């Protein structure tokens, strides 16, 4: 287990990967972030961007996202899918807080990214949207 908010975590992972990329990434972001409801969008975009850069072409990411990001992530996913229709599959599914009585409301949100052949090296920024040239900050 590692602290995804620290850049040293990603340095260590890259060293262990020795330049290789990964096929699949599962990120349970909501679990660790549910304790702090004042999280900024840049923390989410840095985390997703770092994981995405480690993903090989053809690889997939499944990211559990805290519900507080629903509005920005939902719009970003739709816009990004429109911008890169043939090289990225991007789907965001908001959780249904009524689906399970024992679940924390909204913590069932999932972001799915499939990095297809020709996909960009970096994802567009959540705060800027895919229509700009700014990429997710490292």
VOFISE-310201 format. One record per atom (N, C-alpha, C): x negated, y negated, z negated; residue in one letter. Coordinates in Angstrom, 2 decimals, always signed. Atoms other than C-alpha are relative to their C-alpha. Layout:
! VOFISE-310201
(rec (X,Y,Z),A)
...
END
This chain:
! VOFISE-310201
(rec (-0.84,+1.16,+0.00),X)
(rec (+0.00,+0.00,+0.00),X)
(rec (-0.89,-1.23,+0.00),X)
(rec (+0.82,+1.19,-0.12),X)
(rec (-1.26,-3.48,+0.82),X)
(rec (+0.88,-1.25,-0.09),X)
(rec (-0.69,+1.27,+0.08),X)
(rec (-0.31,-7.13,+0.38),X)
(rec (+0.00,-0.63,+1.39),X)
(rec (-0.09,+0.50,-1.37),X)
(rec (+0.95,-8.27,+3.81),X)
(rec (-0.14,-1.51,+0.09),X)
(rec (+0.14,+1.45,-0.02),X)
(rec (+0.66,-11.92,+2.78),X)
(rec (-1.46,-0.43,+0.02),X)
(rec (+1.43,+0.33,+0.04),X)
(rec (-3.15,-11.74,+2.59),X)
(rec (-0.69,+0.38,+1.32),X)
(rec (+0.73,-0.30,-1.24),X)
(rec (-5.26,-12.01,+5.77),X)
(rec (-1.01,+1.13,-0.15),X)
(rec (+0.99,-1.06,+0.22),X)
(rec (-7.82,-9.66,+4.20),X)
(rec (+0.59,+1.40,+0.25),X)
(rec (-0.66,-1.28,-0.27),X)
(rec (-5.27,-6.84,+4.52),X)
(rec (-0.15,+0.37,+1.47),X)
(rec (+0.06,-0.25,-1.44),X)
(rec (-5.29,-7.20,+8.31),X)
(rec (-1.43,+0.18,+0.49),X)
(rec (+1.42,-0.19,-0.32),X)
(rec (-9.07,-7.52,+8.49),X)
(rec (-0.39,+1.44,-0.31),X)
(rec (+0.31,-1.37,+0.41),X)
(rec (-9.36,-4.24,+6.61),X)
(rec (+0.66,+1.01,+0.93),X)
(rec (-0.69,-0.91,-0.93),X)
(rec (-6.76,-2.56,+8.85),X)
(rec (-0.70,+0.05,+1.35),X)
(rec (+0.68,+0.04,-1.30),X)
(rec (-8.52,-3.70,+12.02),X)
(rec (-1.33,+0.75,-0.04),X)
(rec (+1.27,-0.73,+0.17),X)
(rec (-11.82,-2.36,+10.69),X)
(rec (+0.26,+1.50,-0.01),X)
(rec (-0.32,-1.44,+0.06),X)
(rec (-10.21,+1.01,+9.93),X)
(rec (+0.45,+0.53,+1.36),X)
(rec (-0.47,-0.42,-1.33),X)
(rec (-8.63,+1.12,+13.40),X)
(rec (-1.13,+0.03,+1.03),X)
(rec (+1.17,+0.03,-0.89),X)
(rec (-12.03,+0.46,+15.02),X)
(rec (+0.36,-0.38,+1.43),X)
(rec (-0.37,+0.48,-1.34),X)
(rec (-10.47,-1.43,+17.93),X)
(rec (+1.17,+0.72,+0.63),X)
(rec (-1.16,-0.73,-0.53),X)
(rec (-7.71,+1.11,+18.52),X)
(rec (+1.28,-0.72,-0.38),X)
(rec (-1.33,+0.55,+0.29),X)
(rec (-4.06,+0.09,+18.62),X)
(rec (+0.89,+1.15,-0.46),X)
(rec (-0.88,-1.03,+0.56),X)
(rec (-1.16,+1.94,+16.99),X)
(rec (+1.26,+0.17,+0.83),X)
(rec (-1.19,-0.34,-0.76),X)
(rec (+1.90,+3.63,+18.46),X)
(rec (+1.29,-0.47,-0.66),X)
(rec (-1.23,+0.31,+0.71),X)
(rec (+4.46,+2.90,+15.77),X)
(rec (-0.33,-0.73,-1.30),X)
(rec (+0.16,+0.74,+1.25),X)
(rec (+4.79,+0.44,+12.91),X)
(rec (+1.35,-0.07,-0.69),X)
(rec (-1.17,+0.15,+0.85),X)
(rec (+7.33,+0.58,+10.10),X)
(rec (-0.38,-0.99,-1.10),X)
(rec (+0.30,+1.04,+0.98),X)
(rec (+7.38,-2.54,+7.94),X)
(rec (+1.24,-0.21,-0.87),X)
(rec (-1.12,+0.20,+0.93),X)
(rec (+9.61,-2.62,+4.87),X)
(rec (-0.17,-1.34,-0.70),X)
(rec (+0.24,+1.34,+0.48),X)
(rec (+9.32,-6.35,+4.47),X)
(rec (+1.01,-0.42,-1.06),X)
(rec (-1.04,+0.46,+0.92),X)
(rec (+12.62,-6.86,+2.66),X)
(rec (-0.23,+0.49,-1.42),X)
(rec (+0.21,-0.55,+1.34),X)
(rec (+11.65,-4.64,-0.25),X)
(rec (-0.88,-0.88,-0.86),X)
(rec (+0.90,+0.84,+0.77),X)
(rec (+8.75,-6.80,-1.35),X)
(rec (+0.40,-1.45,-0.06),X)
(rec (-0.36,+1.41,-0.06),X)
(rec (+10.28,-10.10,-0.39),X)
(rec (+1.32,-0.33,-0.68),X)
(rec (-1.30,+0.29,+0.58),X)
(rec (+13.68,-9.73,-2.02),X)
(rec (-0.11,-0.69,-1.35),X)
(rec (+0.19,+0.66,+1.29),X)
(rec (+12.22,-11.01,-5.28),X)
(rec (-0.17,-1.50,+0.15),X)
(rec (+0.21,+1.42,-0.24),X)
(rec (+11.43,-14.40,-3.73),X)
(rec (+0.89,-0.45,+1.14),X)
(rec (-0.97,+0.40,-1.02),X)
(rec (+14.35,-15.99,-1.89),X)
(rec (-0.34,-1.33,+0.66),X)
(rec (+0.41,+1.27,-0.58),X)
(rec (+12.47,-19.17,-0.98),X)
(rec (-1.14,+0.19,+1.00),X)
(rec (+1.08,-0.31,-0.93),X)
(rec (+10.31,-17.61,+1.70),X)
(rec (+0.09,-0.84,+1.26),X)
(rec (-0.01,+0.78,-1.23),X)
(rec (+9.28,-19.74,+4.64),X)
(rec (-0.04,+0.90,+1.24),X)
(rec (+0.04,-0.72,-1.27),X)
(rec (+9.77,-18.62,+8.25),X)
(rec (-1.45,+0.29,+0.43),X)
(rec (+1.38,-0.31,-0.42),X)
(rec (+5.98,-18.95,+8.87),X)
(rec (-0.57,+1.28,-0.61),X)
(rec (+0.49,-1.25,+0.59),X)
(rec (+5.32,-16.06,+6.45),X)
(rec (+0.53,+1.19,+0.80),X)
(rec (-0.58,-1.07,-0.82),X)
(rec (+7.68,-13.84,+8.44),X)
(rec (-0.70,+0.07,+1.35),X)
(rec (+0.59,-0.04,-1.34),X)
(rec (+6.22,-14.86,+11.79),X)
(rec (-1.46,+0.40,-0.04),X)
(rec (+1.40,-0.44,+0.10),X)
(rec (+2.63,-14.40,+10.63),X)
(rec (-0.08,+1.51,-0.17),X)
(rec (+0.00,-1.44,+0.28),X)
(rec (+3.40,-10.93,+9.32),X)
(rec (+0.37,+0.79,+1.26),X)
(rec (-0.43,-0.71,-1.21),X)
(rec (+5.30,-9.80,+12.43),X)
(rec (-1.04,-0.16,+1.11),X)
(rec (+1.02,+0.25,-1.03),X)
(rec (+2.68,-11.40,+14.71),X)
(rec (-1.25,+0.83,-0.20),X)
(rec (+1.19,-0.81,+0.28),X)
(rec (-0.20,-9.63,+12.99),X)
(rec (+0.24,+1.47,+0.33),X)
(rec (-0.32,-1.40,-0.31),X)
(rec (+1.51,-6.25,+13.25),X)
(rec (+0.10,+0.20,+1.50),X)
(rec (-0.20,-0.12,-1.45),X)
(rec (+2.48,-6.86,+16.88),X)
(rec (-1.33,+0.08,+0.73),X)
(rec (+1.30,-0.01,-0.67),X)
(rec (-1.13,-7.54,+17.86),X)
(rec (-0.73,+1.33,-0.19),X)
(rec (+0.60,-1.32,+0.23),X)
(rec (-2.09,-4.13,+16.43),X)
(rec (+0.73,+1.10,+0.77),X)
(rec (-0.84,-0.97,-0.70),X)
(rec (+0.60,-2.41,+18.51),X)
(rec (-0.51,+0.21,+1.42),X)
(rec (+0.44,-0.29,-1.37),X)
(rec (-0.47,-0.67,+21.71),X)
(rec (+1.15,-0.22,+0.96),X)
(rec (-1.01,+0.07,-1.05),X)
(rec (+1.36,-1.09,+24.99),X)
(rec (+0.78,+1.31,-0.04),X)
(rec (-0.85,-1.19,+0.13),X)
(rec (+4.29,+1.33,+24.81),X)
(rec (+0.39,+0.28,-1.44),X)
(rec (-0.28,-0.21,+1.42),X)
(rec (+4.35,+1.10,+21.01),X)
(rec (+1.27,-0.71,-0.46),X)
(rec (-1.23,+0.54,+0.56),X)
(rec (+7.32,+0.27,+18.81),X)
(rec (-0.19,-0.45,-1.44),X)
(rec (-0.01,+0.51,+1.37),X)
(rec (+7.86,-1.74,+15.64),X)
(rec (+1.42,+0.02,-0.53),X)
(rec (-1.27,+0.06,+0.70),X)
(rec (+10.69,-1.37,+13.16),X)
(rec (-0.26,-0.79,-1.28),X)
(rec (+0.29,+0.89,+1.11),X)
(rec (+10.76,-4.23,+10.66),X)
(rec (+1.29,-0.27,-0.77),X)
(rec (-1.12,+0.34,+0.86),X)
(rec (+13.20,-4.47,+7.76),X)
(rec (-0.19,-1.46,-0.40),X)
(rec (+0.12,+1.45,+0.19),X)
(rec (+13.89,-8.21,+7.46),X)
(rec (+0.97,-0.47,-1.09),X)
(rec (-0.91,+0.56,+1.00),X)
(rec (+15.31,-10.08,+4.45),X)
(rec (+1.12,-0.82,+0.67),X)
(rec (-1.16,+0.66,-0.59),X)
(rec (+18.78,-11.44,+5.18),X)
(rec (-0.14,-1.51,+0.11),X)
(rec (+0.15,+1.46,-0.05),X)
(rec (+17.64,-15.02,+4.52),X)
(rec (-0.53,-0.47,+1.34),X)
(rec (+0.53,+0.35,-1.32),X)
(rec (+16.01,-14.94,+7.97),X)
(rec (+0.98,+0.30,+1.13),X)
(rec (-0.95,-0.44,-1.03),X)
(rec (+19.15,-13.74,+9.80),X)
(rec (+0.17,-0.98,+1.14),X)
(rec (-0.31,+0.97,-1.06),X)
(rec (+19.93,-16.92,+11.70),X)
(rec (-1.19,-0.22,+0.93),X)
(rec (+1.16,+0.29,-0.85),X)
(rec (+16.40,-17.68,+12.91),X)
(rec (-0.47,+1.24,+0.76),X)
(rec (+0.48,-1.22,-0.68),X)
(rec (+15.46,-14.06,+13.71),X)
(rec (+0.98,+0.45,+1.08),X)
(rec (-1.00,-0.40,-0.98),X)
(rec (+18.73,-13.32,+15.49),X)
(rec (-0.14,-0.83,+1.28),X)
(rec (+0.16,+0.88,-1.16),X)
(rec (+18.34,-16.35,+17.79),X)
(rec (-1.32,+0.28,+0.72),X)
(rec (+1.32,-0.28,-0.57),X)
(rec (+14.64,-15.63,+18.31),X)
(rec (+0.02,+1.28,+0.81),X)
(rec (-0.05,-1.30,-0.70),X)
(rec (+15.32,-12.00,+19.28),X)
(rec (+0.75,-0.12,+1.33),X)
(rec (-0.78,+0.18,-1.23),X)
(rec (+17.97,-12.99,+21.83),X)
(rec (-0.80,-0.79,+1.03),X)
(rec (+0.78,+0.85,-0.91),X)
(rec (+15.81,-15.75,+23.32),X)
(rec (-1.24,+0.72,+0.55),X)
(rec (+1.21,-0.72,-0.42),X)
(rec (+12.69,-13.56,+23.43),X)
(rec (+0.35,+1.10,+1.00),X)
(rec (-0.43,-1.05,-0.94),X)
(rec (+14.56,-10.70,+25.13),X)
(rec (+0.33,-0.61,+1.36),X)
(rec (-0.31,+0.68,-1.27),X)
(rec (+15.81,-13.15,+27.76),X)
(rec (-1.27,-0.45,+0.71),X)
(rec (+1.25,+0.51,-0.58),X)
(rec (+12.31,-14.58,+28.29),X)
(rec (-0.86,+1.14,+0.57),X)
(rec (+0.85,-1.13,-0.40),X)
(rec (+10.62,-11.14,+28.60),X)
(rec (+0.84,+1.26,+0.22),X)
(rec (-0.94,-1.12,-0.13),X)
(rec (+13.37,-8.80,+29.86),X)
(rec (-0.61,+1.33,+0.45),X)
(rec (+0.55,-1.24,-0.54),X)
(rec (+11.13,-6.26,+31.60),X)
(rec (-1.27,+0.46,-0.71),X)
(rec (+1.25,-0.37,+0.67),X)
(rec (+8.14,-6.20,+29.24),X)
(rec (+0.15,+0.12,-1.51),X)
(rec (-0.27,-0.15,+1.43),X)
(rec (+9.68,-6.38,+25.75),X)
(rec (+1.45,+0.40,-0.21),X)
(rec (-1.35,-0.27,+0.52),X)
(rec (+12.69,-4.75,+24.15),X)
(rec (+0.00,-0.59,-1.39),X)
(rec (-0.09,+0.64,+1.30),X)
(rec (+13.67,-6.95,+21.22),X)
(rec (+1.46,+0.02,-0.43),X)
(rec (-1.36,-0.11,+0.52),X)
(rec (+16.75,-6.18,+19.15),X)
(rec (-0.03,-0.32,-1.48),X)
(rec (-0.14,+0.29,+1.42),X)
(rec (+17.80,-7.61,+15.82),X)
(rec (+1.40,+0.37,-0.42),X)
(rec (-1.28,-0.46,+0.50),X)
(rec (+20.58,-5.96,+13.88),X)
(rec (+0.17,-0.48,-1.44),X)
(rec (-0.27,+0.47,+1.35),X)
(rec (+22.00,-7.77,+10.88),X)
(rec (+0.73,+1.08,-0.78),X)
(rec (-0.64,-1.00,+0.85),X)
(rec (+23.01,-5.57,+7.99),X)
(rec (+1.41,-0.40,-0.38),X)
(rec (-1.36,+0.22,+0.47),X)
(rec (+26.57,-5.20,+6.81),X)
(rec (+0.02,+0.22,-1.51),X)
(rec (+0.05,-0.16,+1.45),X)
(rec (+26.64,-5.91,+3.07),X)
(rec (+1.14,+0.83,-0.56),X)
(rec (-1.14,-0.79,+0.45),X)
(rec (+30.00,-4.10,+2.84),X)
(rec (-0.16,+1.48,+0.32),X)
(rec (+0.17,-1.38,-0.46),X)
(rec (+28.63,-0.91,+4.40),X)
(rec (-0.29,+0.97,-1.14),X)
(rec (+0.33,-0.88,+1.13),X)
(rec (+27.21,+0.49,+1.16),X)
(rec (+0.12,-0.81,-1.28),X)
(rec (-0.21,+0.70,+1.26),X)
(rec (+28.30,-0.53,-2.29),X)
(rec (-1.28,-0.07,-0.83),X)
(rec (+1.21,-0.06,+0.82),X)
(rec (+24.91,+0.43,-3.76),X)
(rec (-1.16,-0.79,+0.59),X)
(rec (+1.11,+0.72,-0.62),X)
(rec (+22.81,-1.70,-1.39),X)
(rec (+0.02,-1.47,-0.38),X)
(rec (+0.08,+1.44,+0.21),X)
(rec (+21.57,-5.23,-1.94),X)
(rec (+0.56,-0.68,+1.24),X)
(rec (-0.63,+0.63,-1.16),X)
(rec (+23.62,-7.53,+0.30),X)
(rec (-1.01,-0.51,+1.03),X)
(rec (+0.78,+0.54,-1.09),X)
(rec (+22.01,-8.15,+3.66),X)
(rec (-1.39,+0.56,+0.18),X)
(rec (+1.37,-0.50,-0.12),X)
(rec (+18.82,-6.17,+3.14),X)
(rec (-0.12,+1.19,+0.95),X)
(rec (+0.03,-1.07,-0.99),X)
(rec (+19.69,-3.69,+5.87),X)
(rec (-0.33,-0.53,+1.39),X)
(rec (+0.29,+0.63,-1.28),X)
(rec (+18.58,-6.07,+8.63),X)
(rec (-1.27,+0.61,+0.61),X)
(rec (+1.13,-0.65,-0.66),X)
(rec (+16.23,-4.55,+11.21),X)
(rec (-0.35,-0.73,+1.29),X)
(rec (+0.52,+0.54,-1.24),X)
(rec (+14.06,-6.04,+13.94),X)
(rec (-0.75,+1.13,+0.70),X)
(rec (+0.64,-1.05,-0.81),X)
(rec (+13.05,-3.60,+16.69),X)
(rec (-0.71,-0.67,+1.16),X)
(rec (+0.77,+0.52,-1.13),X)
(rec (+10.30,-4.46,+19.16),X)
(rec (-0.69,+1.16,+0.69),X)
(rec (+0.66,-1.01,-0.81),X)
(rec (+9.17,-2.16,+21.97),X)
(rec (-0.89,-0.75,+0.98),X)
(rec (+1.00,+0.72,-0.80),X)
(rec (+6.00,-3.46,+23.62),X)
(rec (-0.25,+0.80,+1.28),X)
(rec (+0.11,-0.71,-1.27),X)
(rec (+6.25,-2.39,+27.26),X)
(rec (-1.20,-0.47,+0.80),X)
(rec (+1.11,+0.36,-0.86),X)
(rec (+3.66,-2.54,+30.02),X)
(rec (+0.15,-1.44,+0.48),X)
(rec (-0.02,+1.39,-0.41),X)
(rec (+2.76,-6.16,+30.76),X)
(rec (+0.51,-0.97,-1.06),X)
(rec (-0.50,+0.86,+1.09),X)
(rec (+4.02,-7.49,+27.41),X)
(rec (-1.06,-1.04,-0.39),X)
(rec (+0.97,+1.01,+0.43),X)
(rec (+2.43,-10.69,+26.10),X)
(rec (-0.84,+0.50,-1.16),X)
(rec (+0.89,-0.39,+1.11),X)
(rec (-0.52,-10.30,+23.73),X)
(rec (+0.51,-0.52,-1.33),X)
(rec (-0.54,+0.61,+1.21),X)
(rec (+1.19,-12.58,+21.23),X)
(rec (+1.49,-0.27,+0.19),X)
(rec (-1.42,+0.32,-0.03),X)
(rec (+4.82,-13.09,+20.35),X)
(rec (+0.21,-1.51,-0.07),X)
(rec (-0.31,+1.41,+0.18),X)
(rec (+6.44,-16.51,+20.69),X)
(rec (+0.35,-0.28,-1.47),X)
(rec (-0.25,+0.40,+1.38),X)
(rec (+6.84,-18.40,+17.43),X)
(rec (+1.49,+0.02,-0.33),X)
(rec (-1.39,+0.03,+0.46),X)
(rec (+10.04,-17.96,+15.46),X)
(rec (+0.51,-1.44,-0.12),X)
(rec (-0.43,+1.38,+0.21),X)
(rec (+10.12,-21.67,+14.68),X)
(rec (+0.06,-0.79,+1.30),X)
(rec (+0.04,+0.74,-1.26),X)
(rec (+9.37,-22.83,+18.22),X)
(rec (+0.87,+0.64,+1.08),X)
(rec (-0.76,-0.69,-1.03),X)
(rec (+11.23,-20.20,+20.23),X)
(rec (-0.88,+0.38,+1.17),X)
(rec (+0.81,-0.52,-1.09),X)
(rec (+10.01,-18.42,+23.38),X)
(rec (-0.25,-0.98,+1.13),X)
(rec (+0.17,+0.91,-1.13),X)
(rec (+10.29,-21.44,+25.65),X)
(rec (-1.24,-0.89,-0.13),X)
(rec (+1.21,+0.81,+0.16),X)
(rec (+7.11,-23.04,+24.26),X)
(rec (-1.22,+0.87,+0.15),X)
(rec (+1.25,-0.73,-0.14),X)
(rec (+3.48,-22.07,+24.61),X)
(rec (-0.62,+0.39,-1.33),X)
(rec (+0.59,-0.29,+1.31),X)
(rec (+2.86,-21.84,+20.87),X)
(rec (+0.23,+1.47,-0.36),X)
(rec (-0.11,-1.40,+0.43),X)
(rec (+2.15,-18.32,+19.66),X)
(rec (-0.05,+0.06,-1.52),X)
(rec (-0.01,-0.18,+1.44),X)
(rec (+2.46,-16.94,+16.18),X)
(rec (-1.40,-0.22,-0.57),X)
(rec (+1.27,+0.35,+0.66),X)
(rec (-0.27,-18.31,+13.92),X)
(rec (-0.61,+1.23,-0.68),X)
(rec (+0.69,-1.08,+0.69),X)
(rec (-2.86,-15.93,+12.56),X)
(rec (-0.33,-0.45,-1.39),X)
END
